[in-house]
Amino acid sequence: MKFSASARWKVARTHATVLLQGESGTGKEVAARALHQQSDRAQGPFVAINCATLSENLLKSELFGHEKGAFTGATERKRRRIELAHGGTFFLDEVGELKPGLQARLLRVIQERAFERVGVTRTIEVDVRWIAATHRDLRAQSSDGSFREDLYHRLSVFPVRLPPLRDRPGDILPLAEVLLARACHELKRPVLGLSEAAPRVLLGGRWTGNIRELANVLERAAILADGPTLEPRHLLMDPSGPATPPSPAGEDGT
Ligand SMILES: Nc1ncnc2c1ncn2[C@@H]1O[C@H](COP(=O)(O)OP(=O)(O)OP(=O)(O)O)[C@@H](O)[C@H]1O
């Protein structure tokens, strides 16, 4: 399913659940924050959790919190992230990594807009807008049984695919300018300009790490460049990734 850019901004203003799909580094978290900022919840909290980095138990406790005495070591009541997101947006990153038990609990929260803290039966109502992201094919996962089909349908009310950078070469240079300015700003140095030869090198990259890789290359370049201009020799690309054509001798000033 493909939606135009204007359709994507229409959905930002709604409460609809959005599923962002794309390779690592394509900007899923940036898109989730932008959707939140464009919504009428912008003044509310934006709470994120990465489902791939925590163990199942820790993730359960982080998401739902627990009541004092719910298990050994639970010495005090903990409000956790779903409660903290009340009135705002909850961003579930790498949702395809959720284990089946947590998938079931999450489905209940999304369907019933309420949940129970670990250790209590009293339900807590929450008003949360859900945005989920994954680098996996969640539809395929739901077909092969590794992801609940009902949860997949709940999450993919409005699916948005973020294409890899190599499939949108027209975005490379505009993004490079923004990322270079950001890197220079962080390094507290005047913003560098691109030399005449630098765009060819940037456009020749494979960018398997997508925008994140582009940002890293430009940050390194901003550290290395000592004049006002960024030259091809400052662009240290990952040798396993880019397919940069060799530059004619002397073109980059080396
Ligand atoms: N539109 C954009 N403009 C400027 N920078 C961007 C844009 N999109 C992404 N970036 C930058 O690219 C990097 C990766 O973005 P982000 O973390 O959103 O990607 P992701 O798809 O969520 O990655 P992962 O799946 O690995 O978590 C970040 O440094 C982010 O600031």
The ligand as a MOL file (V3000), in Angstrom:
LIG
                    3D

  0  0  0     0  0            999 V3000
M  V30 BEGIN CTAB
M  V30 COUNTS 31 33 0 0 0
M  V30 BEGIN ATOM
M  V30 1 N 14.3270 13.3990 7.3590 0
M  V30 2 C 15.4580 13.4260 8.0430 0
M  V30 3 N 16.2000 14.5470 8.1300 0
M  V30 4 C 17.3590 14.5890 8.8060 0
M  V30 5 N 17.8820 13.5270 9.4610 0
M  V30 6 C 17.1820 12.3910 9.4420 0
M  V30 7 C 15.9380 12.2650 8.7250 0
M  V30 8 N 15.4830 10.9990 8.8640 0
M  V30 9 C 16.4000 10.3630 9.6330 0
M  V30 10 N 17.4110 11.1900 9.9780 0
M  V30 11 C 18.5960 10.8480 10.7960 0
M  V30 12 O 18.9960 9.5220 10.4210 0
M  V30 13 C 19.3480 8.7620 11.5800 0
M  V30 14 C 18.4740 7.5300 11.6550 0
M  V30 15 O 17.1010 7.9130 11.8510 0
M  V30 16 P 16.0870 7.0370 12.7270 0
M  V30 17 O 16.7150 6.6370 14.0340 0
M  V30 18 O 14.7930 7.7590 12.7600 0
M  V30 19 O 15.9900 5.7430 11.7900 0
M  V30 20 P 15.2430 4.3720 12.0910 0
M  V30 21 O 14.6250 3.9230 10.8000 0
M  V30 22 O 14.3190 4.5380 13.2740 0
M  V30 23 O 16.4500 3.4190 12.4580 0
M  V30 24 P 16.4350 2.0480 13.3280 0
M  V30 25 O 15.4130 1.1450 12.6550 0
M  V30 26 O 17.8280 1.5370 13.1880 0
M  V30 27 O 16.0570 2.4280 14.7190 0
M  V30 28 C 19.2090 9.7040 12.7570 0
M  V30 29 O 20.4870 10.2860 13.0210 0
M  V30 30 C 18.2390 10.7620 12.2760 0
M  V30 31 O 18.4360 11.9900 12.9330 0
M  V30 END ATOM
M  V30 BEGIN BOND
M  V30 1 1 1 2
M  V30 2 1 2 3
M  V30 3 2 2 7
M  V30 4 2 3 4
M  V30 5 1 4 5
M  V30 6 2 5 6
M  V30 7 1 6 7
M  V30 8 1 6 10
M  V30 9 1 7 8
M  V30 10 2 8 9
M  V30 11 1 9 10
M  V30 12 1 10 11
M  V30 13 1 11 12
M  V30 14 1 11 30
M  V30 15 1 12 13
M  V30 16 1 13 14
M  V30 17 1 13 28
M  V30 18 1 14 15
M  V30 19 1 15 16
M  V30 20 2 16 17
M  V30 21 1 16 18
M  V30 22 1 16 19
M  V30 23 1 19 20
M  V30 24 2 20 21
M  V30 25 1 20 22
M  V30 26 1 20 23
M  V30 27 1 23 24
M  V30 28 2 24 25
M  V30 29 1 24 26
M  V30 30 1 24 27
M  V30 31 1 28 29
M  V30 32 1 28 30
M  V30 33 1 30 31
M  V30 END BOND
M  V30 END CTAB
M  END
